[in-house]
Amino acid sequence: MKLTIVYDNETRTKGLKAGWGFSSLIETENVPPILFDTGADSATLLHNMKELGIDPRRIGIIVISHAHGDHTGGLDGVLQINKEAEVYVPTSFGETIPGRKVTVVTDSLQIAEGVFSTGELGGMEQSLALKTSRGILIVVGCSHPGLGEIIDAASRFGKVYGVVGGFHAFRDFERLNDLSLIGPCHCTLYKTEIRRLFPKQCIECGVGMILEQ
């Protein structure tokens, strides 16, 4: 499994652009690339994809975590280039996409081999649970339902070892004690505190970060 951050508030590689939002590309064996969220705007997202050697036309599935603009803003730009990708949205997304196969997610489900949605939590947001050789890696958008609730929901697919994405105002830090990989990105309010408490587990998020498990 390979996860590449393609939109975030910070960058990790020269030539890439930052923006307020989040998007990541997930690549696993025997599954077309999956785009999780699309950042706040198409121009920044597509620029970063080009610089990272990612062809938007190869994306097979697009998953939207929740309906906020910093996670949906680049969707139209990707769809204009990619004519085939299926889209998975929570009920809070609230609209159809003409000419596309759209799955509205309420309960947990398998999206692809080794890739699961937690289902819509808190009435607004879904996260992804990825099966890796180390266990379950969670990819979150903003964690509005609460990171603890997301970890609990993802645990039904196996033992959770890591989480990457926006943690929002999460501060129940003890819930992170059992994790061996923590990637606070985007909207994480207590990023500095999390890095201080978990220096060995924390990885530096940002556009261009690549995680292979």
Backbone as JSON Lines, residues from 0, in Angstrom:
{"i":0,"aa":"M","n":[0.83,-1.19,0.0],"ca":[0.0,0.0,0.0],"c":[0.88,1.25,0.0]}
{"i":1,"aa":"K","n":[0.51,2.19,-0.84],"ca":[1.24,3.45,-0.92],"c":[0.25,4.6,-0.77]}
{"i":2,"aa":"L","n":[0.55,5.51,0.13],"ca":[-0.29,6.69,0.34],"c":[0.54,7.93,0.08]}
{"i":3,"aa":"T","n":[0.03,8.81,-0.79],"ca":[0.72,10.05,-1.13],"c":[-0.18,11.23,-0.79]}
{"i":4,"aa":"I","n":[0.33,12.18,-0.01],"ca":[-0.43,13.39,0.29],"c":[-0.31,14.34,-0.91]}
{"i":5,"aa":"V","n":[-1.44,14.72,-1.49],"ca":[-1.42,15.57,-2.68],"c":[-2.01,16.96,-2.41]}
{"i":6,"aa":"Y","n":[-2.6,17.17,-1.25],"ca":[-3.11,18.5,-0.88],"c":[-3.08,18.59,0.64]}
{"i":7,"aa":"D","n":[-2.47,19.66,1.14],"ca":[-2.39,19.85,2.58],"c":[-1.97,21.29,2.85]}
{"i":8,"aa":"N","n":[-2.01,21.7,4.12],"ca":[-1.62,23.06,4.5],"c":[-0.12,23.3,4.38]}
{"i":9,"aa":"E","n":[0.65,22.24,4.38],"ca":[2.1,22.34,4.3],"c":[2.62,21.49,3.15]}
{"i":10,"aa":"T","n":[3.84,21.78,2.73],"ca":[4.48,20.97,1.69],"c":[5.75,20.34,2.22]}
{"i":11,"aa":"R","n":[6.15,19.24,1.6],"ca":[7.37,18.55,1.99],"c":[8.38,18.5,0.86]}
{"i":12,"aa":"T","n":[7.99,18.96,-0.33],"ca":[8.86,18.86,-1.5],"c":[8.83,20.17,-2.27]}
{"i":13,"aa":"K","n":[9.97,20.64,-2.74],"ca":[10.06,21.86,-3.51],"c":[9.25,21.75,-4.8]}
{"i":14,"aa":"G","n":[8.56,22.82,-5.13],"ca":[7.77,22.85,-6.36],"c":[6.31,22.52,-6.16]}
{"i":15,"aa":"L","n":[5.96,22.0,-4.98],"ca":[4.57,21.69,-4.67],"c":[3.9,22.87,-3.98]}
{"i":16,"aa":"K","n":[2.58,22.92,-4.04],"ca":[1.83,24.04,-3.49],"c":[0.98,23.6,-2.31]}
{"i":17,"aa":"A","n":[0.91,24.45,-1.3],"ca":[0.08,24.19,-0.13],"c":[-1.24,24.93,-0.27]}
{"i":18,"aa":"G","n":[-2.23,24.46,0.47],"ca":[-3.53,25.11,0.51],"c":[-4.32,24.56,1.68]}
{"i":19,"aa":"W","n":[-5.32,25.32,2.13],"ca":[-6.12,24.87,3.27],"c":[-7.07,23.78,2.81]}
{"i":20,"aa":"G","n":[-6.72,22.54,3.1],"ca":[-7.54,21.42,2.68],"c":[-6.74,20.14,2.76]}
{"i":21,"aa":"F","n":[-7.34,19.07,2.27],"ca":[-6.67,17.78,2.35],"c":[-7.06,16.89,1.19]}
{"i":22,"aa":"S","n":[-6.09,16.11,0.7],"ca":[-6.34,15.09,-0.31],"c":[-5.17,14.12,-0.29]}
{"i":23,"aa":"S","n":[-5.47,12.85,-0.48],"ca":[-4.42,11.85,-0.56],"c":[-4.77,10.81,-1.61]}
{"i":24,"aa":"L","n":[-3.74,10.24,-2.21],"ca":[-3.91,9.18,-3.2],"c":[-3.46,7.86,-2.59]}
{"i":25,"aa":"I","n":[-4.31,6.85,-2.73],"ca":[-4.04,5.54,-2.16],"c":[-3.87,4.54,-3.28]}
{"i":26,"aa":"E","n":[-2.75,3.83,-3.28],"ca":[-2.47,2.82,-4.3],"c":[-2.22,1.49,-3.63]}
{"i":27,"aa":"T","n":[-2.98,0.48,-4.04],"ca":[-2.8,-0.87,-3.53],"c":[-2.77,-1.84,-4.7]}
{"i":28,"aa":"E","n":[-2.31,-3.05,-4.45],"ca":[-2.23,-4.05,-5.52],"c":[-3.61,-4.41,-6.03]}
{"i":29,"aa":"N","n":[-3.72,-4.56,-7.34],"ca":[-4.93,-5.04,-8.0],"c":[-6.12,-4.1,-7.87]}
{"i":30,"aa":"V","n":[-5.88,-2.85,-7.49],"ca":[-6.97,-1.87,-7.34],"c":[-6.55,-0.57,-8.03]}
{"i":31,"aa":"P","n":[-7.41,0.02,-8.86],"ca":[-7.07,1.32,-9.45],"c":[-6.86,2.34,-8.34]}
{"i":32,"aa":"P","n":[-6.03,3.36,-8.55],"ca":[-5.77,4.36,-7.52],"c":[-7.05,4.98,-6.97]}
{"i":33,"aa":"I","n":[-7.04,5.24,-5.68],"ca":[-8.19,5.83,-4.99],"c":[-7.81,7.21,-4.49]}
{"i":34,"aa":"L","n":[-8.6,8.21,-4.84],"ca":[-8.38,9.58,-4.37],"c":[-9.31,9.84,-3.21]}
{"i":35,"aa":"F","n":[-8.73,10.15,-2.05],"ca":[-9.52,10.45,-0.86],"c":[-9.51,11.95,-0.63]}
{"i":36,"aa":"D","n":[-10.66,12.57,-0.85],"ca":[-10.83,14.02,-0.78],"c":[-10.07,14.72,-1.9]}
{"i":37,"aa":"T","n":[-10.41,15.99,-2.13],"ca":[-9.87,16.68,-3.31],"c":[-9.35,18.08,-3.0]}
{"i":38,"aa":"G","n":[-9.11,18.38,-1.72],"ca":[-8.59,19.69,-1.39],"c":[-9.61,20.79,-1.65]}
{"i":39,"aa":"A","n":[-9.14,22.04,-1.62],"ca":[-10.03,23.19,-1.73],"c":[-10.17,23.74,-3.14]}
{"i":40,"aa":"D","n":[-9.25,23.38,-4.04],"ca":[-9.34,23.93,-5.4],"c":[-8.64,23.02,-6.39]}
{"i":41,"aa":"S","n":[-9.13,23.04,-7.61],"ca":[-8.61,22.16,-8.66],"c":[-7.2,22.53,-9.07]}
{"i":42,"aa":"A","n":[-6.93,23.84,-9.18],"ca":[-5.63,24.28,-9.7],"c":[-4.48,23.74,-8.85]}
{"i":43,"aa":"T","n":[-4.58,23.89,-7.54],"ca":[-3.52,23.42,-6.65],"c":[-3.42,21.9,-6.67]}
{"i":44,"aa":"L","n":[-4.57,21.24,-6.62],"ca":[-4.58,19.78,-6.62],"c":[-3.95,19.22,-7.88]}
{"i":45,"aa":"L","n":[-4.36,19.72,-9.04],"ca":[-3.84,19.2,-10.31],"c":[-2.37,19.55,-10.51]}
{"i":46,"aa":"H","n":[-1.97,20.72,-10.03],"ca":[-0.54,21.09,-10.09],"c":[0.29,20.09,-9.3]}
{"i":47,"aa":"N","n":[-0.15,19.78,-8.08],"ca":[0.6,18.85,-7.24],"c":[0.63,17.45,-7.84]}
{"i":48,"aa":"M","n":[-0.48,17.03,-8.41],"ca":[-0.51,15.72,-9.06],"c":[0.5,15.66,-10.2]}
{"i":49,"aa":"K","n":[0.52,16.7,-11.0],"ca":[1.46,16.73,-12.13],"c":[2.9,16.66,-11.64]}
{"i":50,"aa":"E","n":[3.22,17.44,-10.62],"ca":[4.58,17.46,-10.08],"c":[4.97,16.11,-9.47]}
{"i":51,"aa":"L","n":[3.98,15.4,-8.96],"ca":[4.24,14.1,-8.31],"c":[4.13,12.94,-9.29]}
{"i":52,"aa":"G","n":[3.86,13.24,-10.56],"ca":[3.77,12.19,-11.56],"c":[2.51,11.37,-11.48]}
{"i":53,"aa":"I","n":[1.43,11.97,-10.98],"ca":[0.16,11.28,-10.84],"c":[-0.77,11.69,-11.98]}
{"i":54,"aa":"D","n":[-1.27,10.72,-12.71],"ca":[-2.18,10.97,-13.82],"c":[-3.62,10.87,-13.31]}
{"i":55,"aa":"P","n":[-4.37,11.98,-13.27],"ca":[-5.75,11.93,-12.76],"c":[-6.64,10.96,-13.54]}
{"i":56,"aa":"R","n":[-6.29,10.67,-14.78],"ca":[-7.11,9.78,-15.6],"c":[-7.04,8.33,-15.1]}
{"i":57,"aa":"R","n":[-6.03,7.99,-14.32],"ca":[-5.87,6.62,-13.82],"c":[-6.68,6.37,-12.55]}
{"i":58,"aa":"I","n":[-7.21,7.41,-11.93],"ca":[-7.96,7.24,-10.69],"c":[-9.23,6.45,-10.97]}
{"i":59,"aa":"G","n":[-9.45,5.4,-10.17],"ca":[-10.63,4.57,-10.38],"c":[-11.77,4.89,-9.45]}
{"i":60,"aa":"I","n":[-11.44,5.4,-8.26],"ca":[-12.44,5.68,-7.24],"c":[-12.09,7.0,-6.55]}
{"i":61,"aa":"I","n":[-13.1,7.8,-6.3],"ca":[-12.94,9.03,-5.52],"c":[-13.83,8.93,-4.3]}
{"i":62,"aa":"V","n":[-13.24,9.12,-3.13],"ca":[-13.99,9.07,-1.87],"c":[-13.98,10.46,-1.25]}
{"i":63,"aa":"I","n":[-15.15,10.98,-0.96],"ca":[-15.27,12.27,-0.28],"c":[-15.6,12.03,1.18]}
{"i":64,"aa":"S","n":[-14.79,12.57,2.08],"ca":[-15.01,12.33,3.51],"c":[-16.25,13.07,4.01]}
{"i":65,"aa":"H","n":[-16.35,14.34,3.67],"ca":[-17.51,15.13,4.09],"c":[-17.65,16.34,3.15]}
{"i":66,"aa":"A","n":[-18.73,17.08,3.31],"ca":[-19.15,18.04,2.29],"c":[-18.52,19.43,2.41]}
{"i":67,"aa":"H","n":[-17.52,19.61,3.22],"ca":[-16.89,20.92,3.37],"c":[-15.99,21.24,2.17]}
{"i":68,"aa":"G","n":[-15.95,22.51,1.8],"ca":[-15.26,22.92,0.58],"c":[-13.78,22.65,0.56]}
{"i":69,"aa":"D","n":[-13.14,22.56,1.71],"ca":[-11.7,22.28,1.72],"c":[-11.39,20.81,1.45]}
{"i":70,"aa":"H","n":[-12.45,20.02,1.22],"ca":[-12.28,18.61,0.87],"c":[-12.96,18.25,-0.44]}
{"i":71,"aa":"T","n":[-13.8,19.16,-0.94],"ca":[-14.54,18.9,-2.19],"c":[-14.19,19.87,-3.31]}
{"i":72,"aa":"G","n":[-13.4,20.91,-3.01],"ca":[-13.17,21.97,-3.98],"c":[-12.51,21.55,-5.28]}
{"i":73,"aa":"G","n":[-11.69,20.5,-5.23],"ca":[-10.99,20.06,-6.44],"c":[-11.73,18.99,-7.22]}
{"i":74,"aa":"L","n":[-12.91,18.59,-6.75],"ca":[-13.62,17.47,-7.36],"c":[-13.98,17.72,-8.82]}
{"i":75,"aa":"D","n":[-14.56,18.87,-9.11],"ca":[-14.98,19.16,-10.48],"c":[-13.81,19.1,-11.45]}
{"i":76,"aa":"G","n":[-12.68,19.64,-11.03],"ca":[-11.51,19.65,-11.91],"c":[-11.03,18.25,-12.25]}
{"i":77,"aa":"V","n":[-11.06,17.35,-11.26],"ca":[-10.65,15.97,-11.5],"c":[-11.66,15.27,-12.4]}
{"i":78,"aa":"L","n":[-12.95,15.5,-12.15],"ca":[-13.99,14.84,-12.94],"c":[-13.99,15.29,-14.4]}
{"i":79,"aa":"Q","n":[-13.55,16.52,-14.64],"ca":[-13.47,17.0,-16.02],"c":[-12.4,16.25,-16.81]}
{"i":80,"aa":"I","n":[-11.36,15.8,-16.12],"ca":[-10.27,15.07,-16.77],"c":[-10.55,13.57,-16.77]}
{"i":81,"aa":"N","n":[-11.03,13.08,-15.65],"ca":[-11.31,11.65,-15.47],"c":[-12.79,11.4,-15.7]}
{"i":82,"aa":"K","n":[-13.11,10.64,-16.74],"ca":[-14.51,10.43,-17.13],"c":[-15.1,9.14,-16.58]}
{"i":83,"aa":"E","n":[-14.31,8.34,-15.87],"ca":[-14.76,7.0,-15.49],"c":[-14.86,6.75,-13.99]}
{"i":84,"aa":"A","n":[-14.19,7.52,-13.17],"ca":[-14.08,7.21,-11.74],"c":[-15.44,7.15,-11.05]}
{"i":85,"aa":"E","n":[-15.59,6.14,-10.2],"ca":[-16.76,6.05,-9.33],"c":[-16.54,6.97,-8.13]}
{"i":86,"aa":"V","n":[-17.64,7.44,-7.53],"ca":[-17.54,8.39,-6.43],"c":[-18.33,7.85,-5.23]}
{"i":87,"aa":"Y","n":[-17.71,7.91,-4.07],"ca":[-18.35,7.5,-2.83],"c":[-18.48,8.73,-1.93]}
{"i":88,"aa":"V","n":[-19.7,9.05,-1.54],"ca":[-19.94,10.26,-0.74],"c":[-20.81,9.92,0.47]}
{"i":89,"aa":"P","n":[-20.67,10.67,1.56],"ca":[-21.6,10.5,2.68],"c":[-22.92,11.18,2.35]}
{"i":90,"aa":"T","n":[-23.97,10.9,3.12],"ca":[-25.27,11.5,2.84],"c":[-25.21,13.02,2.97]}
{"i":91,"aa":"S","n":[-24.29,13.52,3.78],"ca":[-24.16,14.97,3.97],"c":[-23.72,15.68,2.7]}
{"i":92,"aa":"F","n":[-23.17,14.93,1.73],"ca":[-22.73,15.54,0.48],"c":[-23.93,16.13,-0.26]}
{"i":93,"aa":"G","n":[-25.03,15.4,-0.23],"ca":[-26.3,15.97,-0.63],"c":[-26.55,16.25,-2.1]}
{"i":94,"aa":"E","n":[-25.79,15.68,-3.01],"ca":[-26.07,15.9,-4.41],"c":[-25.58,14.73,-5.25]}
{"i":95,"aa":"T","n":[-26.17,14.59,-6.42],"ca":[-25.73,13.57,-7.35],"c":[-24.76,14.18,-8.34]}
{"i":96,"aa":"I","n":[-24.05,13.35,-9.06],"ca":[-23.1,13.81,-10.06],"c":[-23.53,13.21,-11.39]}
{"i":97,"aa":"P","n":[-24.07,14.01,-12.3],"ca":[-24.59,13.48,-13.56],"c":[-23.55,12.66,-14.32]}
{"i":98,"aa":"G","n":[-23.99,11.51,-14.82],"ca":[-23.12,10.67,-15.62],"c":[-22.13,9.85,-14.84]}
{"i":99,"aa":"R","n":[-22.25,9.85,-13.51],"ca":[-21.31,9.09,-12.68],"c":[-22.04,8.07,-11.83]}
{"i":100,"aa":"K","n":[-21.33,6.98,-11.56],"ca":[-21.84,6.04,-10.57],"c":[-21.48,6.6,-9.2]}
{"i":101,"aa":"V","n":[-22.48,6.96,-8.42],"ca":[-22.27,7.55,-7.1],"c":[-22.88,6.62,-6.05]}
{"i":102,"aa":"T","n":[-22.07,6.26,-5.08],"ca":[-22.54,5.46,-3.96],"c":[-22.64,6.36,-2.74]}
{"i":103,"aa":"V","n":[-23.84,6.47,-2.19],"ca":[-24.06,7.26,-0.97],"c":[-23.84,6.34,0.22]}
{"i":104,"aa":"V","n":[-22.88,6.68,1.04],"ca":[-22.45,5.81,2.13],"c":[-23.16,6.19,3.43]}
{"i":105,"aa":"T","n":[-23.77,5.22,4.04],"ca":[-24.33,5.41,5.38],"c":[-23.62,4.48,6.37]}
{"i":106,"aa":"D","n":[-23.68,3.17,6.1],"ca":[-23.04,2.2,6.97],"c":[-21.65,1.83,6.44]}
{"i":107,"aa":"S","n":[-20.86,1.15,7.25],"ca":[-19.54,0.71,6.82],"c":[-19.67,-0.24,5.65]}
{"i":108,"aa":"L","n":[-18.71,-0.19,4.74],"ca":[-18.73,-1.07,3.58],"c":[-17.34,-1.2,2.99]}
{"i":109,"aa":"Q","n":[-17.16,-2.24,2.18],"ca":[-15.9,-2.44,1.48],"c":[-15.97,-1.7,0.15]}
{"i":110,"aa":"I","n":[-15.0,-0.83,-0.08],"ca":[-14.95,-0.04,-1.31],"c":[-14.14,-0.77,-2.38]}
{"i":111,"aa":"A","n":[-13.07,-1.39,-1.94],"ca":[-12.21,-2.16,-2.84],"c":[-11.48,-3.18,-1.99]}
{"i":112,"aa":"E","n":[-10.69,-4.03,-2.63],"ca":[-9.95,-5.04,-1.88],"c":[-9.01,-4.37,-0.87]}
{"i":113,"aa":"G","n":[-9.24,-4.65,0.41],"ca":[-8.4,-4.08,1.45],"c":[-8.7,-2.64,1.8]}
{"i":114,"aa":"V","n":[-9.78,-2.08,1.24],"ca":[-10.13,-0.67,1.49],"c":[-11.58,-0.6,1.95]}
{"i":115,"aa":"F","n":[-11.79,-0.05,3.14],"ca":[-13.12,-0.02,3.74],"c":[-13.49,1.39,4.18]}
{"i":116,"aa":"S","n":[-14.77,1.71,4.08],"ca":[-15.29,2.95,4.66],"c":[-15.8,2.65,6.06]}
{"i":117,"aa":"T","n":[-15.57,3.57,6.98],"ca":[-16.11,3.42,8.33],"c":[-17.61,3.59,8.34]}
{"i":118,"aa":"G","n":[-18.17,4.09,7.22],"ca":[-19.56,4.52,7.22],"c":[-19.62,5.97,7.68]}
{"i":119,"aa":"E","n":[-20.75,6.59,7.44],"ca":[-20.91,7.99,7.85],"c":[-21.08,8.06,9.36]}
{"i":120,"aa":"L","n":[-20.15,8.74,10.01],"ca":[-20.17,8.88,11.47],"c":[-20.57,10.3,11.84]}
{"i":121,"aa":"G","n":[-21.26,10.43,12.93],"ca":[-21.67,11.75,13.38],"c":[-22.61,12.46,12.42]}
{"i":122,"aa":"G","n":[-23.22,11.7,11.52],"ca":[-24.14,12.3,10.56],"c":[-23.49,13.15,9.51]}
{"i":123,"aa":"M","n":[-22.14,13.01,9.33],"ca":[-21.52,13.9,8.35],"c":[-20.26,13.37,7.67]}
{"i":124,"aa":"E","n":[-19.51,12.47,8.28],"ca":[-18.17,12.2,7.74],"c":[-17.82,10.72,7.74]}
{"i":125,"aa":"Q","n":[-17.18,10.28,6.65],"ca":[-16.64,8.92,6.59],"c":[-15.12,8.98,6.53]}
{"i":126,"aa":"S","n":[-14.49,7.93,6.98],"ca":[-13.04,7.78,6.9],"c":[-12.74,6.46,6.22]}
{"i":127,"aa":"L","n":[-11.48,6.25,5.84],"ca":[-11.08,5.0,5.22],"c":[-10.24,4.17,6.18]}
{"i":128,"aa":"A","n":[-10.44,2.86,6.13],"ca":[-9.62,1.9,6.87],"c":[-8.91,1.03,5.84]}
{"i":129,"aa":"L","n":[-7.59,1.09,5.83],"ca":[-6.79,0.37,4.84],"c":[-6.1,-0.83,5.51]}
{"i":130,"aa":"K","n":[-6.27,-2.0,4.92],"ca":[-5.58,-3.18,5.43],"c":[-4.17,-3.21,4.89]}
{"i":131,"aa":"T","n":[-3.19,-3.23,5.77],"ca":[-1.79,-3.29,5.38],"c":[-1.12,-4.46,6.1]}
{"i":132,"aa":"S","n":[0.15,-4.65,5.79],"ca":[0.89,-5.72,6.44],"c":[1.08,-5.47,7.93]}
{"i":133,"aa":"R","n":[0.89,-4.22,8.36],"ca":[1.05,-3.88,9.77],"c":[-0.27,-3.83,10.53]}
{"i":134,"aa":"G","n":[-1.37,-3.94,9.82],"ca":[-2.68,-3.8,10.44],"c":[-3.5,-2.76,9.71]}
{"i":135,"aa":"I","n":[-4.38,-2.09,10.4],"ca":[-5.27,-1.11,9.79],"c":[-4.68,0.3,9.91]}
{"i":136,"aa":"L","n":[-4.58,0.96,8.76],"ca":[-4.21,2.38,8.73],"c":[-5.46,3.17,8.4]}
{"i":137,"aa":"I","n":[-5.79,4.14,9.25],"ca":[-6.96,4.98,9.03],"c":[-6.54,6.26,8.32]}
{"i":138,"aa":"V","n":[-7.33,6.65,7.3],"ca":[-7.13,7.94,6.63],"c":[-8.37,8.78,6.9]}
{"i":139,"aa":"V","n":[-8.16,9.93,7.51],"ca":[-9.28,10.78,7.93],"c":[-9.24,12.12,7.2]}
{"i":140,"aa":"G","n":[-10.4,12.74,7.08],"ca":[-10.48,14.06,6.47],"c":[-10.27,15.15,7.5]}
{"i":141,"aa":"C","n":[-11.29,15.35,8.36],"ca":[-11.19,16.35,9.44],"c":[-11.52,15.78,10.81]}
{"i":142,"aa":"S","n":[-11.98,14.55,10.87],"ca":[-12.3,13.89,12.15],"c":[-13.37,14.64,12.94]}
{"i":143,"aa":"H","n":[-14.34,15.23,12.26],"ca":[-15.41,15.93,12.95],"c":[-16.18,15.05,13.93]}
{"i":144,"aa":"P","n":[-16.41,13.76,13.63],"ca":[-17.13,12.93,14.6],"c":[-16.33,12.63,15.86]}
{"i":145,"aa":"G","n":[-15.04,12.91,15.83],"ca":[-14.14,12.59,16.94],"c":[-13.23,11.45,16.55]}
{"i":146,"aa":"L","n":[-11.94,11.66,16.73],"ca":[-10.98,10.64,16.29],"c":[-11.16,9.33,17.06]}
{"i":147,"aa":"G","n":[-11.56,9.42,18.31],"ca":[-11.8,8.21,19.08],"c":[-12.91,7.36,18.47]}
{"i":148,"aa":"E","n":[-14.0,8.0,18.07],"ca":[-15.11,7.28,17.44],"c":[-14.67,6.65,16.12]}
{"i":149,"aa":"I","n":[-13.84,7.37,15.38],"ca":[-13.35,6.85,14.1],"c":[-12.47,5.63,14.33]}
{"i":150,"aa":"I","n":[-11.58,5.69,15.31],"ca":[-10.71,4.55,15.63],"c":[-11.56,3.34,16.02]}
{"i":151,"aa":"D","n":[-12.59,3.57,16.83],"ca":[-13.48,2.47,17.23],"c":[-14.16,1.85,16.02]}
{"i":152,"aa":"A","n":[-14.64,2.69,15.11],"ca":[-15.35,2.19,13.92],"c":[-14.41,1.4,13.02]}
{"i":153,"aa":"A","n":[-13.17,1.87,12.87],"ca":[-12.2,1.2,12.0],"c":[-11.7,-0.1,12.61]}
{"i":154,"aa":"S","n":[-11.8,-0.23,13.91],"ca":[-11.29,-1.42,14.6],"c":[-12.04,-2.68,14.22]}
{"i":155,"aa":"R","n":[-13.23,-2.54,13.66],"ca":[-13.99,-3.73,13.26],"c":[-13.32,-4.45,12.1]}
{"i":156,"aa":"F","n":[-12.4,-3.77,11.41],"ca":[-11.72,-4.37,10.27],"c":[-10.37,-4.98,10.64]}
{"i":157,"aa":"G","n":[-9.93,-4.78,11.87],"ca":[-8.66,-5.3,12.33],"c":[-8.02,-4.37,13.34]}
{"i":158,"aa":"K","n":[-6.85,-4.72,13.8],"ca":[-6.15,-3.89,14.79],"c":[-5.59,-2.63,14.14]}
{"i":159,"aa":"V","n":[-5.96,-1.49,14.66],"ca":[-5.51,-0.21,14.13],"c":[-4.11,0.1,14.65]}
{"i":160,"aa":"Y","n":[-3.2,0.39,13.72],"ca":[-1.83,0.75,14.14],"c":[-1.49,2.19,13.82]}
{"i":161,"aa":"G","n":[-2.27,2.84,12.93],"ca":[-1.91,4.2,12.55],"c":[-3.08,4.99,12.02]}
{"i":162,"aa":"V","n":[-2.9,6.32,12.02],"ca":[-3.92,7.22,11.49],"c":[-3.22,8.42,10.86]}
{"i":163,"aa":"V","n":[-3.73,8.84,9.69],"ca":[-3.17,9.98,8.97],"c":[-4.32,10.87,8.5]}
{"i":164,"aa":"G","n":[-4.14,12.18,8.65],"ca":[-5.14,13.12,8.15],"c":[-5.38,14.24,9.15]}
{"i":165,"aa":"G","n":[-6.5,14.92,8.99],"ca":[-6.84,16.03,9.87],"c":[-7.52,15.56,11.13]}
{"i":166,"aa":"F","n":[-7.01,15.98,12.29],"ca":[-7.56,15.54,13.58],"c":[-8.49,16.58,14.2]}
{"i":167,"aa":"H","n":[-8.61,17.75,13.58],"ca":[-9.46,18.85,14.05],"c":[-9.08,19.19,15.5]}
{"i":168,"aa":"A","n":[-10.06,19.25,16.41],"ca":[-9.78,19.7,17.79],"c":[-9.58,18.53,18.74]}
{"i":169,"aa":"F","n":[-9.26,17.37,18.21],"ca":[-9.05,16.18,19.04],"c":[-7.95,16.43,20.08]}
{"i":170,"aa":"R","n":[-8.28,16.08,21.34],"ca":[-7.27,16.26,22.39],"c":[-7.32,15.16,23.45]}
{"i":171,"aa":"D","n":[-8.04,14.07,23.16],"ca":[-8.05,12.91,24.07],"c":[-6.83,12.06,23.73]}
{"i":172,"aa":"F","n":[-5.66,12.6,24.06],"ca":[-4.4,12.05,23.57],"c":[-4.15,10.61,23.99]}
{"i":173,"aa":"E","n":[-4.76,10.18,25.08],"ca":[-4.56,8.8,25.52],"c":[-5.04,7.79,24.48]}
{"i":174,"aa":"R","n":[-5.99,8.19,23.62],"ca":[-6.48,7.29,22.58],"c":[-5.4,6.95,21.56]}
{"i":175,"aa":"L","n":[-4.32,7.71,21.56],"ca":[-3.23,7.49,20.61],"c":[-2.13,6.59,21.17]}
{"i":176,"aa":"N","n":[-2.23,6.22,22.43],"ca":[-1.15,5.5,23.09],"c":[-0.79,4.19,22.4]}
{"i":177,"aa":"D","n":[-1.77,3.51,21.85],"ca":[-1.53,2.19,21.27],"c":[-1.14,2.24,19.79]}
{"i":178,"aa":"L","n":[-1.06,3.44,19.23],"ca":[-0.73,3.57,17.81],"c":[0.78,3.69,17.62]}
{"i":179,"aa":"S","n":[1.27,3.11,16.54],"ca":[2.71,3.19,16.24],"c":[3.0,4.18,15.12]}
{"i":180,"aa":"L","n":[1.94,4.73,14.5],"ca":[2.13,5.72,13.45],"c":[1.03,6.77,13.57]}
{"i":181,"aa":"I","n":[1.43,8.03,13.69],"ca":[0.49,9.13,13.85],"c":[0.88,10.23,12.87]}
{"i":182,"aa":"G","n":[-0.02,10.59,11.98],"ca":[0.27,11.62,10.98],"c":[-0.73,12.75,11.05]}
{"i":183,"aa":"P","n":[-0.53,13.73,11.94],"ca":[-1.45,14.86,12.05],"c":[-1.26,15.84,10.89]}
{"i":184,"aa":"C","n":[-2.31,16.06,10.12],"ca":[-2.25,16.92,8.94],"c":[-3.28,18.04,9.05]}
{"i":185,"aa":"H","n":[-3.35,18.84,8.02],"ca":[-4.43,19.79,7.73],"c":[-4.9,20.55,8.97]}
{"i":186,"aa":"C","n":[-6.1,20.23,9.47],"ca":[-6.79,21.05,10.46],"c":[-6.46,20.69,11.9]}
{"i":187,"aa":"T","n":[-5.44,19.88,12.13],"ca":[-5.14,19.41,13.49],"c":[-4.76,20.58,14.37]}
{"i":188,"aa":"L","n":[-5.61,20.89,15.35],"ca":[-5.41,22.06,16.2],"c":[-4.24,21.87,17.16]}
{"i":189,"aa":"Y","n":[-4.09,20.65,17.68],"ca":[-3.06,20.39,18.68],"c":[-1.88,19.61,18.09]}
{"i":190,"aa":"K","n":[-1.49,19.99,16.9],"ca":[-0.41,19.28,16.21],"c":[0.9,19.34,17.0]}
{"i":191,"aa":"T","n":[1.23,20.49,17.52],"ca":[2.48,20.64,18.27],"c":[2.47,19.76,19.52]}
{"i":192,"aa":"E","n":[1.34,19.72,20.21],"ca":[1.23,18.91,21.42],"c":[1.33,17.42,21.1]}
{"i":193,"aa":"I","n":[0.69,17.01,20.02],"ca":[0.74,15.59,19.63],"c":[2.18,15.2,19.28]}
{"i":194,"aa":"R","n":[2.87,16.06,18.57],"ca":[4.26,15.77,18.21],"c":[5.14,15.69,19.46]}
{"i":195,"aa":"R","n":[4.86,16.54,20.46],"ca":[5.65,16.53,21.68],"c":[5.41,15.25,22.48]}
{"i":196,"aa":"L","n":[4.15,14.8,22.53],"ca":[3.8,13.63,23.33],"c":[4.2,12.32,22.65]}
{"i":197,"aa":"F","n":[4.21,12.33,21.3],"ca":[4.48,11.09,20.57],"c":[5.58,11.3,19.52]}
{"i":198,"aa":"P","n":[6.77,11.68,19.96],"ca":[7.83,12.02,19.01],"c":[8.26,10.86,18.12]}
{"i":199,"aa":"K","n":[8.21,9.65,18.63],"ca":[8.66,8.49,17.85],"c":[7.58,8.02,16.87]}
{"i":200,"aa":"Q","n":[6.34,8.19,17.23],"ca":[5.24,7.72,16.39],"c":[4.86,8.72,15.3]}
{"i":201,"aa":"C","n":[5.1,10.0,15.55],"ca":[4.64,11.04,14.63],"c":[5.47,11.1,13.36]}
{"i":202,"aa":"I","n":[4.79,11.3,12.25],"ca":[5.45,11.56,10.97],"c":[5.05,12.95,10.51]}
{"i":203,"aa":"E","n":[5.9,13.57,9.71],"ca":[5.65,14.92,9.23],"c":[4.73,14.86,8.01]}
{"i":204,"aa":"C","n":[3.55,15.4,8.16],"ca":[2.6,15.43,7.05],"c":[2.95,16.59,6.12]}
{"i":205,"aa":"G","n":[2.28,16.65,4.98],"ca":[2.51,17.71,4.01],"c":[2.46,17.16,2.6]}
{"i":206,"aa":"V","n":[2.19,18.04,1.65],"ca":[2.13,17.62,0.24],"c":[3.47,17.02,-0.17]}
{"i":207,"aa":"G","n":[3.43,15.86,-0.78],"ca":[4.64,15.18,-1.19],"c":[5.06,14.07,-0.25]}
{"i":208,"aa":"M","n":[4.44,14.0,0.93],"ca":[4.77,12.91,1.84],"c":[4.26,11.6,1.26]}
{"i":209,"aa":"I","n":[5.11,10.61,1.25],"ca":[4.74,9.28,0.75],"c":[4.95,8.26,1.85]}
{"i":210,"aa":"L","n":[3.9,7.47,2.09],"ca":[3.94,6.45,3.12],"c":[3.71,5.1,2.43]}
{"i":211,"aa":"E","n":[4.65,4.18,2.59],"ca":[4.51,2.85,2.0],"c":[4.52,1.82,3.11]}
{"i":212,"aa":"Q","n":[3.49,0.98,3.13],"ca":[3.34,-0.01,4.2],"c":[3.13,-1.39,3.61]}
